[in-house]
Amino acid sequence: MSRTVLSAEELEQLAALAARPDHEIDTDDIPEAPAENWRHARRGPGRPPVEQAVTIRLDGDVVSWFKRHASGKEGYQAEISRVLRRYVDEAVKRSA
């Protein structure tokens, strides 16, 4: 892959843009990408999803099942997250 060498002026423009807060950057002239463009998008290797700690109430028997069936290495919470991820991915595919 070849790399483009940027001029000092271009580097200065990029630095100035990077220093601006997001709310000051006008993106109104950039069209939204249609959902169909993202239908087959996948997270790249080595980029784990950003996790968010939440408190959620689940049925006790469901939690017990996951605790019994999850791999000891990652635990039941990771297994619940994997199941929810598959559900969301399938729902996205169905809606596309």
Biopython code that builds the backbone (N, CA, C, O; Angstrom):
import numpy as np
from Bio.PDB.StructureBuilder import StructureBuilder

atoms = [
    (1, "MET", "N", (0.848, -1.173, 0.000)),
    (1, "MET", "CA", (0.000, 0.000, 0.000)),
    (1, "MET", "C", (0.895, 1.237, 0.000)),
    (1, "MET", "O", (1.808, 1.350, 0.817)),
    (2, "SER", "N", (0.631, 2.149, -0.907)),
    (2, "SER", "CA", (1.418, 3.376, -0.956)),
    (2, "SER", "C", (0.811, 4.400, -0.005)),
    (2, "SER", "O", (-0.396, 4.424, 0.236)),
    (3, "ARG", "N", (1.674, 5.225, 0.514)),
    (3, "ARG", "CA", (1.227, 6.268, 1.436)),
    (3, "ARG", "C", (1.327, 7.621, 0.765)),
    (3, "ARG", "O", (2.285, 7.904, 0.046)),
    (4, "THR", "N", (0.328, 8.455, 1.007)),
    (4, "THR", "CA", (0.338, 9.809, 0.485)),
    (4, "THR", "C", (1.090, 10.689, 1.475)),
    (4, "THR", "O", (0.826, 10.654, 2.676)),
    (5, "VAL", "N", (2.004, 11.459, 0.973)),
    (5, "VAL", "CA", (2.748, 12.384, 1.819)),
    (5, "VAL", "C", (1.995, 13.705, 1.815)),
    (5, "VAL", "O", (1.721, 14.273, 0.758)),
    (6, "LEU", "N", (1.668, 14.180, 2.991)),
    (6, "LEU", "CA", (0.931, 15.436, 3.110)),
    (6, "LEU", "C", (1.898, 16.595, 3.242)),
    (6, "LEU", "O", (2.975, 16.477, 3.825)),
    (7, "SER", "N", (1.479, 17.720, 2.682)),
    (7, "SER", "CA", (2.304, 18.927, 2.779)),
    (7, "SER", "C", (2.202, 19.489, 4.188)),
    (7, "SER", "O", (1.326, 19.099, 4.961)),
    (8, "ALA", "N", (3.095, 20.401, 4.514)),
    (8, "ALA", "CA", (3.071, 21.051, 5.825)),
    (8, "ALA", "C", (1.742, 21.785, 6.024)),
    (8, "ALA", "O", (1.183, 21.781, 7.121)),
    (9, "GLU", "N", (1.242, 22.413, 4.957)),
    (9, "GLU", "CA", (-0.036, 23.136, 5.037)),
    (9, "GLU", "C", (-1.188, 22.166, 5.324)),
    (9, "GLU", "O", (-2.055, 22.453, 6.149)),
    (10, "GLU", "N", (-1.191, 21.020, 4.642)),
    (10, "GLU", "CA", (-2.245, 20.023, 4.864)),
    (10, "GLU", "C", (-2.184, 19.464, 6.285)),
    (10, "GLU", "O", (-3.219, 19.274, 6.924)),
    (11, "LEU", "N", (-0.986, 19.203, 6.774)),
    (11, "LEU", "CA", (-0.831, 18.716, 8.146)),
    (11, "LEU", "C", (-1.328, 19.759, 9.147)),
    (11, "LEU", "O", (-1.941, 19.420, 10.159)),
    (12, "GLU", "N", (-1.056, 21.024, 8.854)),
    (12, "GLU", "CA", (-1.516, 22.111, 9.715)),
    (12, "GLU", "C", (-3.050, 22.189, 9.717)),
    (12, "GLU", "O", (-3.663, 22.386, 10.767)),
    (13, "GLN", "N", (-3.661, 22.033, 8.547)),
    (13, "GLN", "CA", (-5.129, 22.050, 8.446)),
    (13, "GLN", "C", (-5.737, 20.880, 9.224)),
    (13, "GLN", "O", (-6.732, 21.048, 9.930)),
    (14, "LEU", "N", (-5.138, 19.704, 9.092)),
    (14, "LEU", "CA", (-5.638, 18.532, 9.823)),
    (14, "LEU", "C", (-5.515, 18.724, 11.333)),
    (14, "LEU", "O", (-6.423, 18.365, 12.082)),
    (15, "ALA", "N", (-4.405, 19.282, 11.773)),
    (15, "ALA", "CA", (-4.205, 19.523, 13.208)),
    (15, "ALA", "C", (-5.237, 20.519, 13.731)),
    (15, "ALA", "O", (-5.773, 20.347, 14.826)),
    (16, "ALA", "N", (-5.513, 21.558, 12.948)),
    (16, "ALA", "CA", (-6.507, 22.550, 13.364)),
    (16, "ALA", "C", (-7.892, 21.929, 13.449)),
    (16, "ALA", "O", (-8.653, 22.219, 14.372)),
    (17, "LEU", "N", (-8.217, 21.078, 12.489)),
    (17, "LEU", "CA", (-9.517, 20.402, 12.504)),
    (17, "LEU", "C", (-9.619, 19.451, 13.688)),
    (17, "LEU", "O", (-10.653, 19.396, 14.354)),
    (18, "ALA", "N", (-8.559, 18.705, 13.954)),
    (18, "ALA", "CA", (-8.561, 17.760, 15.069)),
    (18, "ALA", "C", (-8.710, 18.463, 16.416)),
    (18, "ALA", "O", (-9.247, 17.893, 17.366)),
    (19, "ALA", "N", (-8.230, 19.706, 16.490)),
    (19, "ALA", "CA", (-8.301, 20.457, 17.737)),
    (19, "ALA", "C", (-9.688, 21.038, 18.003)),
    (19, "ALA", "O", (-9.999, 21.422, 19.130)),
    (20, "ARG", "N", (-10.523, 21.101, 16.958)),
    (20, "ARG", "CA", (-11.863, 21.680, 17.125)),
    (20, "ARG", "C", (-12.806, 20.688, 17.802)),
    (20, "ARG", "O", (-12.725, 19.486, 17.547)),
    (21, "PRO", "N", (-13.696, 21.179, 18.662)),
    (21, "PRO", "CA", (-14.709, 20.287, 19.240)),
    (21, "PRO", "C", (-15.688, 19.823, 18.159)),
    (21, "PRO", "O", (-15.938, 20.546, 17.195)),
    (22, "ASP", "N", (-16.231, 18.636, 18.319)),
    (22, "ASP", "CA", (-17.133, 18.066, 17.317)),
    (22, "ASP", "C", (-18.300, 18.994, 16.976)),
    (22, "ASP", "O", (-18.696, 19.095, 15.815)),
    (23, "HIS", "N", (-18.851, 19.670, 17.986)),
    (23, "HIS", "CA", (-20.035, 20.502, 17.729)),
    (23, "HIS", "C", (-19.724, 21.698, 16.836)),
    (23, "HIS", "O", (-20.647, 22.320, 16.309)),
    (24, "GLU", "N", (-18.463, 22.032, 16.654)),
    (24, "GLU", "CA", (-18.094, 23.141, 15.782)),
    (24, "GLU", "C", (-17.857, 22.706, 14.333)),
    (24, "GLU", "O", (-17.663, 23.550, 13.459)),
    (25, "ILE", "N", (-17.872, 21.416, 14.079)),
    (25, "ILE", "CA", (-17.592, 20.924, 12.728)),
    (25, "ILE", "C", (-18.920, 20.707, 12.009)),
    (25, "ILE", "O", (-19.754, 19.916, 12.451)),
    (26, "ASP", "N", (-19.107, 21.409, 10.906)),
    (26, "ASP", "CA", (-20.345, 21.329, 10.133)),
    (26, "ASP", "C", (-20.290, 20.129, 9.192)),
    (26, "ASP", "O", (-19.481, 20.086, 8.265)),
    (27, "THR", "N", (-21.155, 19.167, 9.443)),
    (27, "THR", "CA", (-21.199, 17.962, 8.589)),
    (27, "THR", "C", (-22.515, 17.881, 7.815)),
    (27, "THR", "O", (-22.862, 16.823, 7.292)),
    (28, "ASP", "N", (-23.243, 18.988, 7.741)),
    (28, "ASP", "CA", (-24.553, 18.977, 7.081)),
    (28, "ASP", "C", (-24.480, 18.617, 5.605)),
    (28, "ASP", "O", (-25.441, 18.084, 5.049)),
    (29, "ASP", "N", (-23.354, 18.902, 4.968)),
    (29, "ASP", "CA", (-23.252, 18.621, 3.535)),
    (29, "ASP", "C", (-22.796, 17.188, 3.244)),
    (29, "ASP", "O", (-22.624, 16.818, 2.082)),
    (30, "ILE", "N", (-22.599, 16.382, 4.290)),
    (30, "ILE", "CA", (-22.197, 14.987, 4.095)),
    (30, "ILE", "C", (-23.445, 14.116, 4.153)),
    (30, "ILE", "O", (-24.108, 14.066, 5.189)),
    (31, "PRO", "N", (-23.781, 13.426, 3.061)),
    (31, "PRO", "CA", (-24.996, 12.600, 3.077)),
    (31, "PRO", "C", (-24.830, 11.377, 3.987)),
    (31, "PRO", "O", (-23.728, 10.854, 4.153)),
    (32, "GLU", "N", (-25.937, 10.940, 4.564)),
    (32, "GLU", "CA", (-25.933, 9.722, 5.369)),
    (32, "GLU", "C", (-25.697, 8.532, 4.461)),
    (32, "GLU", "O", (-26.214, 8.487, 3.345)),
    (33, "ALA", "N", (-24.928, 7.577, 4.927)),
    (33, "ALA", "CA", (-24.716, 6.353, 4.159)),
    (33, "ALA", "C", (-25.966, 5.487, 4.299)),
    (33, "ALA", "O", (-26.437, 5.281, 5.417)),
    (34, "PRO", "N", (-26.514, 4.977, 3.206)),
    (34, "PRO", "CA", (-27.690, 4.116, 3.299)),
    (34, "PRO", "C", (-27.388, 2.878, 4.142)),
    (34, "PRO", "O", (-26.265, 2.375, 4.130)),
    (35, "ALA", "N", (-28.386, 2.392, 4.869)),
    (35, "ALA", "CA", (-28.215, 1.231, 5.742)),
    (35, "ALA", "C", (-27.690, 0.030, 4.974)),
    (35, "ALA", "O", (-26.937, -0.776, 5.521)),
    (36, "GLU", "N", (-28.083, -0.096, 3.708)),
    (36, "GLU", "CA", (-27.641, -1.256, 2.930)),
    (36, "GLU", "C", (-26.125, -1.273, 2.755)),
    (36, "GLU", "O", (-25.543, -2.336, 2.537)),
    (37, "ASN", "N", (-25.478, -0.110, 2.848)),
    (37, "ASN", "CA", (-24.018, -0.069, 2.742)),
    (37, "ASN", "C", (-23.348, -0.746, 3.930)),
    (37, "ASN", "O", (-22.207, -1.195, 3.824)),
    (38, "TRP", "N", (-24.039, -0.822, 5.051)),
    (38, "TRP", "CA", (-23.455, -1.371, 6.280)),
    (38, "TRP", "C", (-23.929, -2.785, 6.559)),
    (38, "TRP", "O", (-23.534, -3.376, 7.563)),
    (39, "ARG", "N", (-24.759, -3.334, 5.704)),
    (39, "ARG", "CA", (-25.362, -4.646, 5.949)),
    (39, "ARG", "C", (-24.322, -5.730, 6.214)),
    (39, "ARG", "O", (-24.523, -6.577, 7.085)),
    (40, "HIS", "N", (-23.225, -5.716, 5.483)),
    (40, "HIS", "CA", (-22.217, -6.763, 5.617)),
    (40, "HIS", "C", (-20.999, -6.302, 6.415)),
    (40, "HIS", "O", (-19.981, -6.992, 6.446)),
    (41, "ALA", "N", (-21.099, -5.150, 7.053)),
    (41, "ALA", "CA", (-19.969, -4.638, 7.825)),
    (41, "ALA", "C", (-19.722, -5.527, 9.039)),
    (41, "ALA", "O", (-20.661, -5.993, 9.683)),
    (42, "ARG", "N", (-18.481, -5.748, 9.334)),
    (42, "ARG", "CA", (-18.080, -6.540, 10.492)),
    (42, "ARG", "C", (-16.952, -5.806, 11.194)),
    (42, "ARG", "O", (-16.183, -5.079, 10.566)),
    (43, "ARG", "N", (-16.863, -5.997, 12.476)),
    (43, "ARG", "CA", (-15.796, -5.400, 13.257)),
    (43, "ARG", "C", (-14.480, -6.063, 12.864)),
    (43, "ARG", "O", (-14.417, -7.285, 12.728)),
    (44, "GLY", "N", (-13.450, -5.281, 12.685)),
    (44, "GLY", "CA", (-12.163, -5.816, 12.267)),
    (44, "GLY", "C", (-11.503, -6.629, 13.372)),
    (44, "GLY", "O", (-11.880, -6.518, 14.539)),
    (45, "PRO", "N", (-10.525, -7.443, 13.008)),
    (45, "PRO", "CA", (-9.833, -8.248, 14.010)),
    (45, "PRO", "C", (-9.082, -7.352, 14.980)),
    (45, "PRO", "O", (-8.558, -6.305, 14.601)),
    (46, "GLY", "N", (-9.036, -7.772, 16.224)),
    (46, "GLY", "CA", (-8.317, -7.017, 17.223)),
    (46, "GLY", "C", (-9.037, -5.795, 17.732)),
    (46, "GLY", "O", (-8.467, -5.012, 18.493)),
    (47, "ARG", "N", (-10.287, -5.614, 17.326)),
    (47, "ARG", "CA", (-11.055, -4.458, 17.788)),
    (47, "ARG", "C", (-12.260, -4.948, 18.564)),
    (47, "ARG", "O", (-13.358, -5.034, 18.015)),
    (48, "PRO", "N", (-12.073, -5.269, 19.826)),
    (48, "PRO", "CA", (-13.204, -5.769, 20.606)),
    (48, "PRO", "C", (-14.254, -4.677, 20.776)),
    (48, "PRO", "O", (-13.929, -3.490, 20.785)),
    (49, "PRO", "N", (-15.503, -5.082, 20.910)),
    (49, "PRO", "CA", (-16.539, -4.072, 21.113)),
    (49, "PRO", "C", (-16.315, -3.330, 22.425)),
    (49, "PRO", "O", (-15.756, -3.876, 23.376)),
    (50, "VAL", "N", (-16.751, -2.109, 22.458)),
    (50, "VAL", "CA", (-16.655, -1.326, 23.684)),
    (50, "VAL", "C", (-17.731, -1.851, 24.635)),
    (50, "VAL", "O", (-18.918, -1.849, 24.311)),
    (51, "GLU", "N", (-17.301, -2.292, 25.793)),
    (51, "GLU", "CA", (-18.252, -2.830, 26.751)),
    (51, "GLU", "C", (-18.771, -1.714, 27.641)),
    (51, "GLU", "O", (-18.088, -0.722, 27.898)),
    (52, "GLN", "N", (-19.999, -1.906, 28.103)),
    (52, "GLN", "CA", (-20.618, -0.941, 28.990)),
    (52, "GLN", "C", (-21.194, -1.691, 30.173)),
    (52, "GLN", "O", (-21.966, -2.634, 30.001)),
    (53, "ALA", "N", (-20.825, -1.280, 31.363)),
    (53, "ALA", "CA", (-21.363, -1.913, 32.565)),
    (53, "ALA", "C", (-22.809, -1.462, 32.748)),
    (53, "ALA", "O", (-23.103, -0.268, 32.702)),
    (54, "VAL", "N", (-23.714, -2.426, 32.957)),
    (54, "VAL", "CA", (-25.129, -2.123, 33.178)),
    (54, "VAL", "C", (-25.653, -2.983, 34.317)),
    (54, "VAL", "O", (-25.074, -4.011, 34.668)),
    (55, "THR", "N", (-26.743, -2.542, 34.869)),
    (55, "THR", "CA", (-27.475, -3.351, 35.827)),
    (55, "THR", "C", (-28.750, -3.780, 35.132)),
    (55, "THR", "O", (-29.495, -2.944, 34.621)),
    (56, "ILE", "N", (-29.005, -5.075, 35.109)),
    (56, "ILE", "CA", (-30.164, -5.600, 34.402)),
    (56, "ILE", "C", (-30.778, -6.720, 35.234)),
    (56, "ILE", "O", (-30.066, -7.504, 35.861)),
    (57, "ARG", "N", (-32.080, -6.784, 35.232)),
    (57, "ARG", "CA", (-32.766, -7.865, 35.940)),
    (57, "ARG", "C", (-33.131, -8.950, 34.934)),
    (57, "ARG", "O", (-33.794, -8.690, 33.930)),
    (58, "LEU", "N", (-32.687, -10.163, 35.220)),
    (58, "LEU", "CA", (-32.982, -11.314, 34.376)),
    (58, "LEU", "C", (-33.647, -12.376, 35.232)),
    (58, "LEU", "O", (-33.466, -12.404, 36.449)),
    (59, "ASP", "N", (-34.414, -13.244, 34.600)),
    (59, "ASP", "CA", (-35.026, -14.348, 35.333)),
    (59, "ASP", "C", (-33.928, -15.226, 35.917)),
    (59, "ASP", "O", (-32.928, -15.519, 35.262)),
    (60, "GLY", "N", (-34.135, -15.640, 37.166)),
    (60, "GLY", "CA", (-33.132, -16.429, 37.869)),
    (60, "GLY", "C", (-32.764, -17.718, 37.159)),
    (60, "GLY", "O", (-31.600, -18.117, 37.149)),
    (61, "ASP", "N", (-33.764, -18.378, 36.560)),
    (61, "ASP", "CA", (-33.463, -19.642, 35.885)),
    (61, "ASP", "C", (-32.608, -19.407, 34.638)),
    (61, "ASP", "O", (-31.805, -20.262, 34.264)),
    (62, "VAL", "N", (-32.778, -18.261, 34.004)),
    (62, "VAL", "CA", (-31.970, -17.938, 32.822)),
    (62, "VAL", "C", (-30.516, -17.718, 33.237)),
    (62, "VAL", "O", (-29.598, -18.241, 32.606)),
    (63, "VAL", "N", (-30.316, -16.948, 34.293)),
    (63, "VAL", "CA", (-28.962, -16.694, 34.783)),
    (63, "VAL", "C", (-28.310, -18.007, 35.219)),
    (63, "VAL", "O", (-27.142, -18.253, 34.917)),
    (64, "SER", "N", (-29.054, -18.838, 35.920)),
    (64, "SER", "CA", (-28.515, -20.134, 36.363)),
    (64, "SER", "C", (-28.102, -20.983, 35.180)),
    (64, "SER", "O", (-27.056, -21.631, 35.220)),
    (65, "TRP", "N", (-28.904, -20.991, 34.128)),
    (65, "TRP", "CA", (-28.567, -21.783, 32.947)),
    (65, "TRP", "C", (-27.252, -21.300, 32.344)),
    (65, "TRP", "O", (-26.374, -22.101, 32.026)),
    (66, "PHE", "N", (-27.125, -19.981, 32.189)),
    (66, "PHE", "CA", (-25.895, -19.440, 31.617)),
    (66, "PHE", "C", (-24.693, -19.740, 32.506)),
    (66, "PHE", "O", (-23.611, -20.040, 32.002)),
    (67, "LYS", "N", (-24.871, -19.664, 33.814)),
    (67, "LYS", "CA", (-23.762, -19.965, 34.715)),
    (67, "LYS", "C", (-23.326, -21.423, 34.576)),
    (67, "LYS", "O", (-22.134, -21.724, 34.647)),
    (68, "ARG", "N", (-24.286, -22.328, 34.378)),
    (68, "ARG", "CA", (-23.960, -23.754, 34.228)),
    (68, "ARG", "C", (-23.318, -24.063, 32.884)),
    (68, "ARG", "O", (-22.472, -24.953, 32.791)),
    (69, "HIS", "N", (-23.710, -23.338, 31.845)),
    (69, "HIS", "CA", (-23.282, -23.685, 30.493)),
    (69, "HIS", "C", (-22.160, -22.819, 29.917)),
    (69, "HIS", "O", (-21.623, -23.148, 28.859)),
    (70, "ALA", "N", (-21.800, -21.750, 30.568)),
    (70, "ALA", "CA", (-20.747, -20.870, 30.040)),
    (70, "ALA", "C", (-19.388, -21.516, 30.239)),
    (70, "ALA", "O", (-19.180, -22.293, 31.170)),
    (71, "SER", "N", (-18.470, -21.180, 29.345)),
    (71, "SER", "CA", (-17.115, -21.696, 29.499)),
    (71, "SER", "C", (-16.492, -21.049, 30.730)),
    (71, "SER", "O", (-16.733, -19.878, 31.022)),
    (72, "GLY", "N", (-15.700, -21.820, 31.435)),
    (72, "GLY", "CA", (-15.050, -21.303, 32.636)),
    (72, "GLY", "C", (-14.083, -20.176, 32.339)),
    (72, "GLY", "O", (-13.795, -19.351, 33.206)),
    (73, "LYS", "N", (-13.580, -20.141, 31.109)),
    (73, "LYS", "CA", (-12.580, -19.154, 30.725)),
    (73, "LYS", "C", (-13.162, -17.738, 30.693)),
    (73, "LYS", "O", (-12.556, -16.802, 31.214)),
    (74, "GLU", "N", (-14.333, -17.588, 30.081)),
    (74, "GLU", "CA", (-14.882, -16.245, 29.919)),
    (74, "GLU", "C", (-16.039, -15.944, 30.862)),
    (74, "GLU", "O", (-16.261, -14.782, 31.204)),
    (75, "GLY", "N", (-16.764, -16.940, 31.281)),
    (75, "GLY", "CA", (-17.838, -16.707, 32.219)),
    (75, "GLY", "C", (-19.196, -16.478, 31.579)),
    (75, "GLY", "O", (-19.327, -16.322, 30.365)),
    (76, "TYR", "N", (-20.186, -16.466, 32.433)),
    (76, "TYR", "CA", (-21.569, -16.419, 31.952)),
    (76, "TYR", "C", (-21.944, -15.064, 31.363)),
    (76, "TYR", "O", (-22.766, -15.002, 30.449)),
    (77, "GLN", "N", (-21.364, -13.987, 31.862)),
    (77, "GLN", "CA", (-21.720, -12.670, 31.334)),
    (77, "GLN", "C", (-21.260, -12.522, 29.887)),
    (77, "GLN", "O", (-21.972, -11.946, 29.063)),
    (78, "ALA", "N", (-20.083, -13.035, 29.580)),
    (78, "ALA", "CA", (-19.596, -12.988, 28.194)),
    (78, "ALA", "C", (-20.493, -13.828, 27.300)),
    (78, "ALA", "O", (-20.754, -13.452, 26.158)),
    (79, "GLU", "N", (-20.969, -14.968, 27.811)),
    (79, "GLU", "CA", (-21.862, -15.819, 27.014)),
    (79, "GLU", "C", (-23.201, -15.119, 26.765)),
    (79, "GLU", "O", (-23.731, -15.182, 25.655)),
    (80, "ILE", "N", (-23.744, -14.466, 27.767)),
    (80, "ILE", "CA", (-24.986, -13.705, 27.584)),
    (80, "ILE", "C", (-24.768, -12.621, 26.530)),
    (80, "ILE", "O", (-25.621, -12.413, 25.667)),
    (81, "SER", "N", (-23.636, -11.936, 26.597)),
    (81, "SER", "CA", (-23.336, -10.896, 25.615)),
    (81, "SER", "C", (-23.244, -11.485, 24.211)),
    (81, "SER", "O", (-23.746, -10.886, 23.260)),
    (82, "ARG", "N", (-22.609, -12.653, 24.066)),
    (82, "ARG", "CA", (-22.502, -13.303, 22.748)),
    (82, "ARG", "C", (-23.881, -13.647, 22.192)),
    (82, "ARG", "O", (-24.141, -13.448, 21.005)),
    (83, "VAL", "N", (-24.771, -14.165, 23.051)),
    (83, "VAL", "CA", (-26.122, -14.517, 22.608)),
    (83, "VAL", "C", (-26.877, -13.261, 22.177)),
    (83, "VAL", "O", (-27.554, -13.266, 21.149)),
    (84, "LEU", "N", (-26.765, -12.201, 22.948)),
    (84, "LEU", "CA", (-27.430, -10.947, 22.586)),
    (84, "LEU", "C", (-26.846, -10.375, 21.292)),
    (84, "LEU", "O", (-27.587, -9.838, 20.469)),
    (85, "ARG", "N", (-25.530, -10.483, 21.106)),
    (85, "ARG", "CA", (-24.894, -10.000, 19.881)),
    (85, "ARG", "C", (-25.440, -10.744, 18.669)),
    (85, "ARG", "O", (-25.753, -10.126, 17.651)),
    (86, "ARG", "N", (-25.557, -12.082, 18.769)),
    (86, "ARG", "CA", (-26.105, -12.863, 17.650)),
    (86, "ARG", "C", (-27.534, -12.424, 17.347)),
    (86, "ARG", "O", (-27.911, -12.293, 16.183)),
    (87, "TYR", "N", (-28.327, -12.198, 18.390)),
    (87, "TYR", "CA", (-29.714, -11.768, 18.208)),
    (87, "TYR", "C", (-29.760, -10.425, 17.477)),
    (87, "TYR", "O", (-30.527, -10.257, 16.528)),
    (88, "VAL", "N", (-28.947, -9.481, 17.914)),
    (88, "VAL", "CA", (-28.932, -8.153, 17.291)),
    (88, "VAL", "C", (-28.476, -8.253, 15.841)),
    (88, "VAL", "O", (-29.081, -7.642, 14.960)),
    (89, "ASP", "N", (-27.413, -9.021, 15.583)),
    (89, "ASP", "CA", (-26.926, -9.178, 14.207)),
    (89, "ASP", "C", (-28.007, -9.757, 13.299)),
    (89, "ASP", "O", (-28.185, -9.299, 12.170)),
    (90, "GLU", "N", (-28.727, -10.760, 13.791)),
    (90, "GLU", "CA", (-29.802, -11.363, 12.993)),
    (90, "GLU", "C", (-30.946, -10.368, 12.775)),
    (90, "GLU", "O", (-31.515, -10.313, 11.685)),
    (91, "ALA", "N", (-31.282, -9.595, 13.785)),
    (91, "ALA", "CA", (-32.344, -8.598, 13.655)),
    (91, "ALA", "C", (-31.963, -7.545, 12.614)),
    (91, "ALA", "O", (-32.807, -7.102, 11.835)),
    (92, "VAL", "N", (-30.692, -7.149, 12.605)),
    (92, "VAL", "CA", (-30.222, -6.183, 11.613)),
    (92, "VAL", "C", (-30.337, -6.771, 10.217)),
    (92, "VAL", "O", (-30.783, -6.092, 9.292)),
    (93, "LYS", "N", (-29.940, -8.023, 10.056)),
    (93, "LYS", "CA", (-30.028, -8.674, 8.746)),
    (93, "LYS", "C", (-31.479, -8.730, 8.277)),
    (93, "LYS", "O", (-31.765, -8.478, 7.106)),
    (94, "ARG", "N", (-32.401, -9.061, 9.192)),
    (94, "ARG", "CA", (-33.816, -9.158, 8.823)),
    (94, "ARG", "C", (-34.397, -7.802, 8.408)),
    (94, "ARG", "O", (-35.242, -7.725, 7.516)),
    (95, "SER", "N", (-33.938, -6.746, 9.060)),
    (95, "SER", "CA", (-34.510, -5.424, 8.763)),
    (95, "SER", "C", (-33.898, -4.789, 7.515)),
    (95, "SER", "O", (-34.440, -3.823, 6.979)),
    (96, "ALA", "N", (-32.776, -5.327, 7.056)),
    (96, "ALA", "CA", (-32.111, -4.744, 5.874)),
    (96, "ALA", "C", (-32.793, -5.140, 4.591)),
    (96, "ALA", "O", (-32.361, -4.736, 3.512)),
]
sb = StructureBuilder()
sb.init_structure("model")
sb.init_model(0)
sb.init_chain("A")
sb.init_seg("    ")
for serial, (resi, resn, name, xyz) in enumerate(atoms, 1):
    if name == "N":
        sb.init_residue(resn, " ", resi, " ")
    sb.init_atom(name, np.array(xyz, "f"), 0.0, 1.0, " ", f" {name:<3s}", serial, name[0])
structure = sb.get_structure()
